[in-house]
Amino acid sequence: MRNSRVTMLADEYSDDWDRLWWVRADGRAVVLTEQWQMAEPLRLLAGRYREAPPTGPVLAVTVERWSGLAAAPSA
């Protein structure tokens, strides 16, 4: 991998702008391809969504910085 830096963004849009928010995670990623490395992340993912684990490699991210914004304070 030439550049391991990644950014992940999650947001919520609403016509009610008081409900808008976003969160961003910046960090470094590695691709896990060995079965022993992927076993625990895939187990957690399958448990979260109650489905069979996906196939293929796992992208493991170490978050170095969090940022975000909420239009209104949470209740």
N, C-alpha and C positions, 0 to 999 in steps of 0.2 A: 504494500500500500504506500503510495507516494506521500500522501498527506493524511494524517490520521485525525485532523481536526473536524469536528462535526457540530452542527447546531440542530436542535429539535425544538419545534414550536407547537404549542397547543393553544387553541383559542375558542372563545364562545361568542357568537354573534347573536344579537337580538335587536328587533326593531325598537325595543326599550333600551336606549343607550345607557341607562343606569345599570344594566345587567352585563355590559360588555367586559371582557377580561382576556388577558393572555399571559402565558408563562413561557419562558425560553430557557433552555439548558444548553450551555456551551461546554464542550469537553473534547476528549480524545476517544477514539474507537479502535477496537481490534476485532477482526473476524475470527470467530471460533469455528473450527471445522472438525476437530477431534471429538469423537463420541463422548469421551469422559469429560470434556470441557462443556459440551452442550447439554448434558443430561439434566443438571439442576435448573438452568434457565428454562429449558423446554418443559420440565415438570411444573414449574411455577406458572408458566404461561398457559399450559393446558388446564391447570387447576383454576386459574382465574376465569377462564372462559368456558370451562367444563366441556372441552372438546379434545379431540386427539391432537397431540403436538404437531406443529407444522414440520415439514421436511426442509432440509437445506441448512446452511450455516446460520450461526447466531452472531448478531452484531452486539458486542458488549461495549457500553459507553461508560466512561468514568467522567462524571460531571465535575467541572472545575469552577463553573460560575452559573448562578441562577439569576434571572431577572424577570420582571413581570409588571403588570399594570391592571388595576381594577378600576372601572369607572366610578363605582360607589363602594363604600366600606361594606364588608360582609356583615350580615345580621348575627 
